[in-house]
Amino acid sequence: MAGNTWGQAFRVTTFGESHGGGLGAVIDGCPPGLALDLERIQAALDRRRPGTGKLVSARREADRVEVLSGLAEGRTLGTPIALVLRNEDADPSAYAPFRDRYRPSHADFTYDAKYGHRAWAGGGRASARETAARVAAGAVALQVLESLGPVEVVAWVDRVQELAASVDPTTVAASAVEGSPVRCPDPEASAAMEARIREVRAAGDTVGGVVRAVARGVPAGLGEPVFDKLEATIGAAMLSIPAAKGVEIGSGFAGTLLTGRAHNDPFVPGPNGGIASATNRSGGIQGGISNGMPIEVAVAFKPVATVFHEQDTVDHHGQPVTVRPRGRHDPCVLPRAVPIVEAMLALALVDAWLRWRGQVGAPPPVPLHAVAGGGDGK
C-alpha cells in the first residue's frame, strides 16, 4: 500500500529523498544470466542528471551508480539488484524558509495531509530527484527487453507550450534526439523551443509541454484484456512521473475528431508472412493487448511549480503568508523528462513481457513491423 513499488513480474522499489543521503532502486524479478552493461546504466543517468547546461537545474550531482547486489561476474543472478546513487550536492538550507509554508502547486500540503510529517527540503520523495532511481532501473529493464527481442525505445520533446515539432515516430533516431539541446529532433522546432525556455527562465518563470515516445519491435500479445490493459499499465507508469498530467496512446484526444471509418487501422499482410496495419492510430495497442505495431505514447507535463516570484499561500496553521522560492530548479522539465519517459515505458513493457512469458510459457512470436508508409498516427 505504500506506493513505492512498480510492477508485478519485474518489481522495482525506489527509495530516498531529494536532500537525504542518497536514493536508489531495488529490482526483484530480473531474469538470471543477463550480461548487464553498467556503462549503459550510467549513460542513461548522465542524460537525466542536473548541472549539465543552462537549460536545466544547476544542482551538481555526479549520479554515479553503485551496484550492491544481484550481480556476479557481470551477470544477473536472478536475485534482487540494488542500485544506489549518493547525493553529493544537497542543500536543505535553501528550503528552510518554506519549512512551515506550503509552496503553491507543490506536494507540501498533500504530504502533510496524508502523513502528518514530511521531508520539507526539496520536496523529499515528491521531488523529481527520485526519478534518477527510475532511470537506473529502466536502463536495466531495457537491456532485459533487448535480450527478449529487437526492441527500441525512443522519446523526444514534441511540444513546448504551443511550439510543436514534426517527427516521424517510425524513423526517429535517438542520435537525432540527443543532438538537440532540448532533445527535440526537429531542428527548427528545437531552436524555437530553446529560445522560449531561455526567455521564461530569464523572467523567473517556467513552461510545460509534451514528450512523445515510441517503442518499436514490441511483439503482438503483451498486456491483459480487462483491468491490466497495456495502455492502462503504460498510463499508470507515465502518470507516476512528477509533473505528468496527461497521457495519450496513439491518436489520443485527436481521435475524437474522426469518424470510426477514418480512425480504424486496416490490417494488411506484413513482412515474413505476418500481419500489420496500414495506419497506427491505435498506437500499437488494441483491446488492451499489443498488436505488433509501434507503441506510441504522449505525456503532458505541466510547468514546473517553482517560479521565482513572490506568491500568496498559507502556513501549516492555515494563516495567509507569502513565499518567494529559492533553490535550483529547471525552467522546463521536458529535456530531462525524455530519459524518464523512456525508462518508465521500458519498465511497463518488460513487466508485461515477463508476465506474458510466465502465463503462456513460450517466447512471443516474431514482432510484426509496420509496412511501408505505416505508423501514421495522425
Residue pairs with C-beta under 8 A, 6 or more apart in sequence:
4 13
4 14
4 15
4 125
5 11
5 12
5 13
6 12
6 13
6 237
6 240
6 347
6 351
7 29
7 347
7 351
8 351
8 355
9 29
9 351
9 354
9 355
9 358
10 27
10 29
10 30
10 141
10 144
10 347
10 350
10 351
10 354
11 27
11 28
11 29
12 25
12 26
12 27
12 28
12 134
12 137
12 141
12 347
13 25
13 26
13 28
14 23
14 24
14 25
14 130
14 133
14 134
14 137
15 23
15 24
15 25
15 26
15 133
16 22
16 23
16 24
16 85
16 87
16 125
16 130
16 133
17 23
17 119
17 121
17 122
17 124
17 125
17 127
17 129
17 130
18 87
18 90
18 119
18 121
18 122
18 123
18 124
18 125
18 127
18 129
18 130
19 87
19 90
19 91
19 92
19 95
19 119
19 121
19 122
19 124
20 87
20 90
20 119
20 124
21 86
21 87
22 84
22 85
22 86
22 87
23 84
23 85
23 87
23 129
23 130
23 132
23 133
24 82
24 83
24 84
24 85
24 133
24 136
25 82
25 83
25 133
25 134
25 136
25 137
26 80
26 81
26 82
26 83
27 70
27 80
27 81
27 82
27 83
27 137
27 140
28 80
28 81
29 354
30 70
30 76
30 78
30 81
30 140
30 144
31 76
31 78
31 144
31 147
31 354
32 75
32 76
32 77
32 78
33 75
33 76
33 78
34 75
34 76
34 143
34 144
34 147
35 74
35 75
36 71
36 74
36 75
36 76
36 140
36 143
37 143
38 65
38 67
40 139
40 142
40 143
41 65
41 83
41 136
41 139
41 140
42 64
42 65
43 139
44 135
44 136
44 138
44 139
44 339
44 342
44 343
45 63
45 65
45 85
45 132
45 135
45 136
45 139
46 52
46 63
47 135
47 178
47 336
47 338
47 339
48 63
48 131
48 132
48 135
48 336
48 339
48 340
49 61
49 62
49 63
49 132
50 56
50 57
50 58
50 59
50 60
50 61
50 328
50 330
50 336
51 57
51 58
51 59
51 60
51 61
51 89
53 181
54 198
54 201
55 181
55 182
55 194
55 197
55 198
55 201
55 330
55 331
55 332
55 335
56 330
56 335
56 336
57 328
57 329
57 330
58 328
59 89
59 91
59 328
60 88
60 89
61 85
61 87
61 88
61 89
61 132
62 88
63 85
63 132
64 85
64 86
65 83
65 84
65 85
65 136
66 83
66 84
66 85
66 86
67 81
67 82
67 83
68 82
68 83
68 84
69 79
69 80
69 81
69 82
70 76
70 77
70 79
70 80
70 81
70 82
71 77
71 81
81 140
83 133
83 136
83 137
83 140
85 132
85 133
85 136
87 129
90 121
90 122
91 327
91 328
92 121
92 122
94 121
94 326
94 327
94 328
95 120
95 121
95 122
95 326
95 327
97 323
97 326
98 108
98 120
98 323
98 325
99 120
100 315
100 316
101 108
101 313
101 314
101 315
101 316
101 321
101 323
102 108
102 109
102 112
102 313
102 314
102 315
102 316
103 305
103 306
103 311
103 313
103 323
103 325
104 305
104 311
104 312
104 313
104 323
105 302
105 305
106 123
106 126
106 305
106 306
107 123
107 126
108 118
108 120
108 123
111 118
111 124
111 125
111 126
112 118
112 316
118 124
119 125
122 129
122 327
126 242
127 242
128 242
128 243
128 330
128 333
128 336
130 242
131 241
131 242
131 340
131 343
134 241
134 340
134 343
134 344
134 347
135 339
135 340
135 343
137 343
137 347
138 339
138 340
138 342
138 343
138 344
138 346
138 347
139 343
139 346
141 343
141 346
141 347
141 349
141 350
142 151
142 153
142 342
142 343
142 346
142 350
144 350
144 354
145 151
145 153
145 346
145 349
145 350
145 353
148 350
148 353
148 357
148 363
148 364
149 217
149 218
149 219
149 364
149 367
150 217
150 367
151 215
151 216
151 217
151 218
151 349
151 367
152 215
152 216
152 217
153 213
153 214
153 215
153 216
153 342
153 345
153 346
153 349
154 172
154 173
154 174
154 177
154 213
154 214
154 216
154 342
155 177
155 183
155 211
155 212
155 213
155 214
155 338
155 339
155 341
155 342
155 345
156 165
156 167
156 172
156 177
156 183
156 184
156 185
156 211
156 212
156 213
156 338
157 165
157 180
157 182
157 183
157 184
157 193
157 209
157 210
157 211
157 334
157 335
157 338
158 164
158 165
158 167
158 184
158 209
158 210
158 211
158 212
158 298
159 165
159 209
159 210
160 182
160 192
160 193
160 196
160 197
160 207
160 208
160 209
160 332
160 334
161 196
161 207
161 208
161 209
163 189
163 192
163 193
163 196
163 209
164 189
165 184
165 185
165 186
165 189
165 190
165 193
166 186
166 189
167 184
167 185
167 186
167 212
168 375
169 212
169 214
169 294
169 296
169 375
169 377
170 214
170 216
170 294
170 370
170 374
170 375
172 185
172 214
173 185
176 185
177 183
177 184
177 185
177 338
179 185
180 187
180 190
181 190
181 194
181 335
182 190
182 193
182 194
182 197
182 332
182 334
182 335
183 334
183 335
183 338
184 190
184 193
193 209
196 207
197 207
197 331
197 332
200 206
200 207
200 331
200 332
201 331
204 307
204 308
204 309
205 303
205 307
205 308
205 309
205 331
206 303
206 304
206 305
206 306
206 307
206 329
206 330
206 331
206 332
207 303
207 331
207 332
208 243
208 300
208 301
208 302
208 303
208 304
208 332
208 333
208 334
209 300
209 301
209 332
209 334
210 298
210 299
210 300
210 301
210 334
211 298
211 299
211 301
211 334
211 337
211 338
211 341
212 296
212 297
212 298
212 299
213 296
213 297
213 298
213 299
213 341
213 342
213 345
214 294
214 295
214 296
214 297
215 284
215 294
215 295
215 297
215 345
215 346
215 349
216 294
216 369
217 367
217 369
218 284
218 290
218 292
218 294
218 295
218 349
218 367
219 290
219 292
219 364
219 365
219 366
219 367
219 368
220 275
220 289
220 290
220 291
220 292
220 364
220 365
220 367
220 368
221 289
221 290
221 356
221 360
221 364
221 365
222 230
222 289
222 290
222 349
222 352
222 353
222 356
222 364
223 229
223 230
223 231
223 233
223 285
223 288
223 289
223 290
223 352
224 230
224 288
224 289
224 355
225 287
225 288
225 289
226 288
228 288
229 285
229 287
229 288
229 289
230 285
230 288
230 289
230 290
230 295
230 348
230 352
231 249
231 283
231 285
231 288
232 288
233 348
233 351
233 352
234 247
234 249
234 295
234 297
234 345
234 348
235 247
235 249
236 348
237 344
237 345
237 347
237 348
238 244
238 247
238 297
238 299
238 341
238 344
238 345
239 245
239 247
240 344
241 299
241 301
241 337
241 340
241 341
241 344
242 333
243 301
243 302
243 304
243 305
243 333
243 337
244 299
244 300
244 301
245 300
245 301
245 302
246 299
246 300
247 297
247 298
247 299
247 300
248 254
248 283
248 297
248 298
248 300
249 282
249 283
249 284
249 285
249 295
249 296
249 297
250 280
250 281
250 282
250 283
250 284
250 285
250 296
250 377
251 258
251 263
251 281
251 282
251 283
251 377
251 378
252 283
252 298
254 378
255 263
255 281
258 281
263 281
264 281
265 277
265 278
265 279
265 280
265 281
265 282
265 286
265 293
266 277
266 278
266 279
267 275
267 276
267 277
267 278
268 275
268 276
268 277
268 278
268 371
268 374
269 275
269 276
269 371
270 276
270 292
270 368
270 369
270 370
270 371
271 368
271 369
271 371
272 366
274 292
274 365
274 366
274 368
274 369
275 292
275 368
276 292
276 293
276 368
276 369
276 370
276 371
276 374
277 291
277 293
277 370
277 374
278 371
278 373
278 374
279 374
279 375
279 376
279 377
280 293
280 294
280 296
280 370
280 374
280 375
280 376
280 377
281 376
281 377
282 291
282 293
283 293
283 295
283 296
283 297
283 377
284 290
284 291
284 292
284 293
284 294
284 295
284 296
285 291
285 295
290 352
291 368
292 367
292 368
292 369
293 368
293 369
293 370
293 374
293 375
294 370
294 375
295 345
295 349
296 375
296 377
297 341
297 345
299 337
299 341
301 333
301 334
301 337
303 332
304 329
304 330
304 331
304 332
304 333
306 325
306 327
306 329
307 325
308 324
308 325
309 324
310 322
310 323
310 324
311 322
311 323
311 324
312 320
312 321
312 322
313 320
313 321
313 322
313 323
314 320
314 321
315 321
330 336
353 364
356 364
357 363
357 364
